[in-house]
Amino acid sequence: MKAVLFDHDGTLINSEAIHFDLWQRFLSHYGVSITSDYYNEQMAGVSVRENAPDIIKAFNLPLTPQALFEGRRALTLDYLSTQAFPLMPGAKEVLWQCYQQGIRVAIVTGGARASVARTLKDYGLSKWVECVVSSDDVATGKPAPDCYLKALRLMELSANEAVAVEDTGFGVASAVAAGVACVAIPTPLSSHHDFSAARAQYACLLDWFNQEIGQS
């Protein structure tokens, strides 16, 4: 294995609860409230652009997909204007250890590039991350394979030279569709997702690293 392709939201950063709150704030302007179950089952791990048509249809919103995307993205950018999302436990240590061991690292996210940029800047991670592919960089986001295929192209890797780390079933599906073996680290929000396509599941990033890489 030459590289690890990390998801961002829910894998490296503890952002899903914040995204849920931002969705609630956005949808409240249209008299809509979503449950945590709906968010976890239908929205977590899927880019806003990919989700927009389904959300508009589900709640009969008077918006175009582009208008919904832009409005929801504005709330994320407003949050990021003052702070980064908090890191998941072990995230900084695992990225550092990968760098120390000469393992190439990419972040492959269904979220905004601005979110990754803020994470890298605020936590001093830029030197350790070679490549970033976000929903801004591909025509179709997760669970389509586009973002992983682009990361492989940019890093000049074959799929069997990398492993992906994801927290949702949608993310696992994206990586596997690109031919990349994927390990799952479910969160409480995604624990009910279908992870049958994942090579293995772990409780946290450090467990994964220590069992698959730290011993190598």
GULO-691861 format. One record per residue (C-alpha): x, y, z; residue number from 1; residue in three letters; chain. Coordinates in steps of 0.2 Angstrom, whole numbers. Example, Ala and Ser with C-alpha at 12.3 -4.5 7.8 and 13.67 -1.06 7.14 Angstrom:
// residues 2
       u       v       w     n   res   chain
      62     -22      39     1   ALA       A
      68      -5      36     2   SER       A
This chain:
// residues 216
       u       v       w     n   res   chain
       0       0       0     1   MET       A
       7      17      -5     2   LYS       A
      -7      29       0     3   ALA       A
     -22      32      11     4   VAL       A
     -37      41       4     5   LEU       A
     -46      49      19     6   PHE       A
     -64      55      19     7   ASP       A
     -66      72      28     8   HIS       A
     -83      74      36     9   ASP       A
     -86      61      50    10   GLY       A
     -69      53      47    11   THR       A
     -56      67      50    12   LEU       A
     -67      80      56    13   ILE       A
     -82      79      69    14   ASN       A
     -94      89      58    15   SER       A
    -110      79      55    16   GLU       A
    -119      86      70    17   ALA       A
    -115     103      65    18   ILE       A
    -120     100      47    19   HIS       A
    -137      93      54    20   PHE       A
    -139     109      63    21   ASP       A
    -135     120      48    22   LEU       A
    -148     110      38    23   TRP       A
    -161     113      51    24   GLN       A
    -157     131      50    25   ARG       A
    -158     132      31    26   PHE       A
    -174     122      30    27   LEU       A
    -183     131      44    28   SER       A
    -185     146      32    29   HIS       A
    -196     135      22    30   TYR       A
    -206     128      37    31   GLY       A
    -197     111      36    32   VAL       A
    -189     102      50    33   SER       A
    -180      85      47    34   ILE       A
    -177      72      60    35   THR       A
    -159      65      65    36   SER       A
    -165      48      58    37   ASP       A
    -169      56      41    38   TYR       A
    -152      65      40    39   TYR       A
    -142      50      45    40   ASN       A
    -151      39      32    41   GLU       A
    -153      50      18    42   GLN       A
    -140      65      19    43   MET       A
    -125      60      29    44   ALA       A
    -110      57      17    45   GLY       A
    -119      63       2    46   VAL       A
    -114      80      -6    47   SER       A
    -126      94      -5    48   VAL       A
    -126      95     -24    49   ARG       A
    -130      77     -26    50   GLU       A
    -144      78     -12    51   ASN       A
    -152      94     -19    52   ALA       A
    -165      86     -31    53   PRO       A
    -171      73     -18    54   ASP       A
    -172      86      -4    55   ILE       A
    -182      97     -15    56   ILE       A
    -194      83     -20    57   LYS       A
    -196      76      -2    58   ALA       A
    -201      93       5    59   PHE       A
    -208     101     -10    60   ASN       A
    -196     116      -9    61   LEU       A
    -199     131     -20    62   PRO       A
    -180     130     -26    63   LEU       A
    -170     124     -40    64   THR       A
    -156     112     -36    65   PRO       A
    -143     126     -39    66   GLN       A
    -152     138     -27    67   ALA       A
    -153     125     -14    68   LEU       A
    -135     121     -16    69   PHE       A
    -129     139     -15    70   GLU       A
    -140     143       0    71   GLY       A
    -134     128      10    72   ARG       A
    -116     131       5    73   ARG       A
    -117     149      11    74   ALA       A
    -121     143      29    75   LEU       A
    -106     131      28    76   THR       A
     -94     145      22    77   LEU       A
    -101     157      36    78   ASP       A
     -97     144      49    79   TYR       A
     -80     141      41    80   LEU       A
     -76     160      41    81   SER       A
     -73     160      60    82   THR       A
     -68     142      64    83   GLN       A
     -63     125      57    84   ALA       A
     -74     110      61    85   PHE       A
     -66     100      76    86   PRO       A
     -55      85      72    87   LEU       A
     -60      68      76    88   MET       A
     -50      59      90    89   PRO       A
     -34      53      83    90   GLY       A
     -35      62      67    91   ALA       A
     -19      72      68    92   LYS       A
      -9      58      76    93   GLU       A
     -14      46      62    94   VAL       A
     -10      59      48    95   LEU       A
       7      62      56    96   TRP       A
      11      44      58    97   GLN       A
       7      41      39    98   CYS       A
      18      55      34    99   TYR       A
      32      49      45   100   GLN       A
      31      31      38   101   GLN       A
      31      38      20   102   GLY       A
      13      34      16   103   ILE       A
       5      46       4   104   ARG       A
     -11      55      10   105   VAL       A
     -26      62       1   106   ALA       A
     -42      69       7   107   ILE       A
     -57      64      -4   108   VAL       A
     -72      72       2   109   THR       A
     -90      75      -4   110   GLY       A
     -90      92       5   111   GLY       A
     -83     108       0   112   ALA       A
     -64     112      -4   113   ARG       A
     -65     127       8   114   ALA       A
     -69     115      23   115   SER       A
     -54     105      19   116   VAL       A
     -43     120      17   117   ALA       A
     -48     127      34   118   ARG       A
     -45     110      42   119   THR       A
     -27     110      35   120   LEU       A
     -23     128      39   121   LYS       A
     -30     128      57   122   ASP       A
     -23     112      62   123   TYR       A
      -6     113      53   124   GLY       A
      -9      98      42   125   LEU       A
      -5     104      25   126   SER       A
      13      97      24   127   LYS       A
       6      79      27   128   TRP       A
      -8      79      14   129   VAL       A
      -3      78      -4   130   GLU       A
     -19      79     -13   131   CYS       A
     -37      85     -10   132   VAL       A
     -52      81     -21   133   VAL       A
     -69      89     -16   134   SER       A
     -86      89     -23   135   SER       A
     -81     106     -31   136   ASP       A
     -68      96     -42   137   ASP       A
     -80      82     -50   138   VAL       A
     -96      82     -59   139   ALA       A
    -104      69     -48   140   THR       A
    -101      67     -30   141   GLY       A
    -101      52     -18   142   LYS       A
    -108      38     -19   143   PRO       A
    -102      39     -38   144   ALA       A
     -83      35     -39   145   PRO       A
     -78      51     -48   146   ASP       A
     -69      59     -33   147   CYS       A
     -59      43     -29   148   TYR       A
     -54      41     -48   149   LEU       A
     -48      58     -49   150   LYS       A
     -37      57     -33   151   ALA       A
     -29      41     -41   152   LEU       A
     -26      50     -57   153   ARG       A
     -18      65     -48   154   LEU       A
      -7      54     -38   155   MET       A
      -3      43     -52   156   GLU       A
      -8      27     -42   157   LEU       A
     -18      12     -47   158   SER       A
     -33       7     -36   159   ALA       A
     -24      -8     -28   160   ASN       A
     -10       4     -22   161   GLU       A
     -22      13     -10   162   ALA       A
     -34      11       4   163   VAL       A
     -49      22       8   164   ALA       A
     -55      26      25   165   VAL       A
     -74      31      26   166   GLU       A
     -87      33      39   167   ASP       A
    -103      31      29   168   THR       A
    -110      18      17   169   GLY       A
    -111      31       3   170   PHE       A
     -93      34       5   171   GLY       A
     -88      16       5   172   VAL       A
     -99      13     -10   173   ALA       A
     -89      27     -19   174   SER       A
     -72      20     -15   175   ALA       A
     -77       2     -19   176   VAL       A
     -84       8     -36   177   ALA       A
     -67      16     -40   178   ALA       A
     -59      -1     -36   179   GLY       A
     -51       5     -20   180   VAL       A
     -52      -6      -5   181   ALA       A
     -61       3       9   182   CYS       A
     -61       2      28   183   VAL       A
     -76       9      38   184   ALA       A
     -75      18      54   185   ILE       A
     -94      21      58   186   PRO       A
    -100      35      69   187   THR       A
    -115      35      80   188   PRO       A
    -124      44      65   189   LEU       A
    -119      31      52   190   SER       A
    -119      15      62   191   SER       A
    -135       9      54   192   HIS       A
    -127      11      36   193   HIS       A
    -123      -4      25   194   ASP       A
    -105      -7      27   195   PHE       A
    -105     -25      19   196   SER       A
     -93     -18       5   197   ALA       A
     -80     -12      17   198   ALA       A
     -65     -23      19   199   ARG       A
     -65     -21      38   200   ALA       A
     -73     -10      52   201   GLN       A
     -65      -2      66   202   TYR       A
     -70       8      81   203   ALA       A
     -59      23      78   204   CYS       A
     -45      30      67   205   LEU       A
     -31      24      80   206   LEU       A
     -38       7      80   207   ASP       A
     -37       6      61   208   TRP       A
     -20      13      61   209   PHE       A
     -13       2      74   210   ASN       A
     -20     -14      68   211   GLN       A
     -17     -11      49   212   GLU       A
      -2       0      48   213   ILE       A
       6       2      64   214   GLY       A
      11     -16      65   215   GLN       A
      18     -16      47   216   SER       A
